[in-house]
Amino acid sequence: MRVLCAATSYPADREDWRGVFIRHMVDALARRSDIELSVWAPPGPLPDNVRYVPTPAEERTLSDLMAAGGIAHIMRSLRPSALLAPLKLLRSLHAAYRRETTAELYHLNWLQTALPLPRDGKPVLVTVLGTDLKLLKLPLIKPLLRRVMRDRKVAICPNAEWMQPILERTFGDVAHVQPVPFGIDPVWYAIERKMAPEQPVWLAVTRLTRDKLGPLLDWSEPLFNGQSRQLHLLGPMQEQIALPSWVHYHGPATPEQLAMDWFPKAHGLVTLSKHAEGRPQVMLEAMAAGLPIIASDMPAHASLVQPGNTGALCRDPTSYRASVEALEDSSLNLQCGSNACTWVKQAVGTWDDCAGRYLKLYNELLVSDRD
């Protein structure tokens, strides 16, 4: 079957962390012998058997978009150009959809990429992240999306189950909502942990924005400032945030650096995010590596973390302190890490497992469409 995959983010090279899950998705779909895959996305490494379909002008637009931090970052900036960027992007996407007439099915990443679909009746699979739910709060977005979904078969695939009821209330009469978890690269399952109990190392891997950090700095100061334990913060600085001297900040880290240098020696991953999340990929990768998770108690995290079994959910500084101190017991830490890895293997699997889940939906959409 001929599938056109569209995304507005993609890593520029093998060291780039941005949109890396899209690259894994494309690689896995390309390994399927029953799919002819074309990709419309920012320029980056692609398998040899994948067609890259943007025009040179579209490629420049997409490359500039990534250099500016991505469309979501541009929109948050509230600069004058923030109003023009999405319009230019949607116009380019519309042109690509109309040009790629041989595609039998669209695989679109994020709801906004469905807005410029032509009225060609072709079936659509749309992946949805937590940030997509914020898009639905904007004026006219819901009716515009419902309009393009009518008169075609549509599967809306959030990467976490907690989003399903919300999406069904909005689109349940015009689309089938089916959660599809993203996969995990096998490299994470192969990590061997070598943590040092005498100097616990805790990791926070996140984009540095106020919402993504949440209360991390305030709640952590009594636990890490002047103590033997360490908090290492990895990720790009996307808002100007003053970091205290007791935080070890390292800037962005590649997946290879996380897998080789950081995850093996860490006691666990910490995220106290208040940001709209789907199913945070870095949490799944950490769990696959056998790391316990300490997370803020929000739906995206509660769908992954089983308190006392794979980590802890925290609502206040007291529960946060108790979780950190409890998981510095080596036996409990290793047991929770082992439980986390087992759960991820069974519930999520690899990217090839994810590609199989998508293929099943592709076939259902195409069979329904032909009937």
Protein Blocks (a to p, Z undefined) as FASTA:
>chain_A
ZZddddfbdcfblkbmghklmmmmmmmmmmpmkbccddddddddddfkbccfbdfklmmm
mmmmmmnnpjklmmmnopaklmmmmmmmmmmmmmmmmmmmmbmbdcdehjklmmmpcceh
pacdddddfklmmmmmpghklmmmmmmmgopacddddfbfklmmmmmmmmmmmcccdddd
ddddfklmmpccdddfklccddddddddfklnmmmlmmmmmmmgopabdcddedddfbdc
dddfklccebjadfklmmmmmmmmpgbdcdfbfbdcfbdfklmmmmmnopacdddddfkl
mmmmcghklmccdfbfklmmmmmmmmmpmklmmmmmmmmmmmmmmmnopmklmmmmmmmm
mmmmmmmmmZZ
